[in-house]
């Protein structure tokens, strides 16, 4: 066995939970910031109570149960209760549009649903679904007005609580455990079917990347309905007997800083945007606020020393105990990673997709840093480059126990991404001589240059985003020419151009000149075939997916 976890009966979520309850029953498992945590034994009891409620109300093995809620301790109760007896959980991202939520409930044929009080209204507007009852996640009670009482009364089931777990059948490793609808950056979402084995083996594959123990405390800030947070931020901590703490509010900088001081997390998972904002808004200004500091910071030796000091202060800001900061969901800018490496910040870059449960590769704490790398394959994962060019670059394809069962009700799309047991990621990249993976960009985003050169917009955007006044950028091709849409940091722009004292026309002119200066500076770092012909101001923020990737298809002309 390649995974060092003893006493695990099989690769299923109930087996994983049973093992953890046996090993860590008195340890803390889930809580909100500054609130009393549940122990593993108390959590297990809640799961058993919820299984009883679901079974009595007609939910059987294979039935779909939707879950729409912000993060909270009871999210895990719903997830593990549904999957314990072979039901299929359908987590829905809370920032999906109500029409998307309704489509997912109907398409998945969900028979029941967990929903938080905050999102009840979305379900009240639902029509033509197969839902028989709704459970309010906040207190795990039936929502009376959303329950089909005639259906419930017909069942007349009463199960003996004492013998409950003996009465129910357990799922097999290859049974579907979760059905996840991707938001995607290419239009409508697909239902990804993940088995128990997919999820459990993926959770176990991370042991070489970082050591996790029952004394670790995770602070959870990404949505649990996203596979990254669900696997790495919930299933992995449960596997190791760790404690996960949830924030009750939107994770604004002030809310996060307060949470850091209370929770003092040892582990955390983030999308690049969060750490990039911290660097650009908090760290970099201190090194560029005067001519002397800018000059010193431009000297490599001095910069490294200053970054080390900044790294220590950054860990203090996170509560002083941080030893793992996982970054995934989108590419991390190279200049920010360079800072994190020089600051000795305990970061790990992870790469994966919903279809791979999600982890494919990752860097490892203590390894030599290779800026821009997505690390080595996770344990049990094989990576190959399909149809490589002369530089060894081609499509990244993957084989592992964590590759999905397929797309729900869509054999055609499933066949398009599977070749034998290999999953075609749609990402382009290469493996270096030591087996480290480097990602160039999405194959669908790649732009062909004037002489057939491969241009990866993500790489150009990373350069543009190094400018302190750039909040976001998007590179597209219009009439055969490369153009960049730039969403600026308007708070910083106002300070720079003293906008409150200037007429609008003057400020507009200054912004246009500033964009042109940035364009020229960026082009100096680019090959001739990938130079940008124009920077266009994008006044409204870009529309993004839950992992903060820009929905490119909305901006293609």
Secondary structure, 3 states (H helix, E strand, C coil): CCCCCCCCCCCCHHHHHHHHHHHHCCCEEEEECCCCCEEHHHHHHHHHHHHHHHHHCCCCCCCEEEEECCCCHHHHHHHHHHHHCCCEEEEECCCCCHHHHHHHHHHHCCCEEEECHHHHHHHHCCCCCCCCEEEECCCCEECHHHCCHHHHHHHCCCCCCCCHHHHCCCCCCCCEEEEEECCCCCCCCCEEEEEHHHHHHHHHHHHHCCCCCCCCEEEECCCCCCHHHHHHHHHHHHHHCCEEEECCCCCCHHHHHHHHHHHCCCEEEECHHHHHHHHHHHHHHHHHCCHHHHHHHCCHHHHHHHHHHHHHHHHHHCCCCCCEEEECCCCCCHHHHHHHHHCCCCEEEEEEEHHHCEEEEECCCCCCCCCCEEEEECCCCEEEEECCCCCCCEEEEEECCCCCCEECCCHHHHHHHEECCEEEEEEEEEECCCCCEEEEEECCCCEECCCCCEECHHHHHHHHCCCCCEEEEEEEEECCEEEEEEEECHHHHHHHHCHHHCCHHHHHHHHHHHHHHHHHHHHCCCCHHHCCCEEEECCCCCCECCCCCECHHHHCC
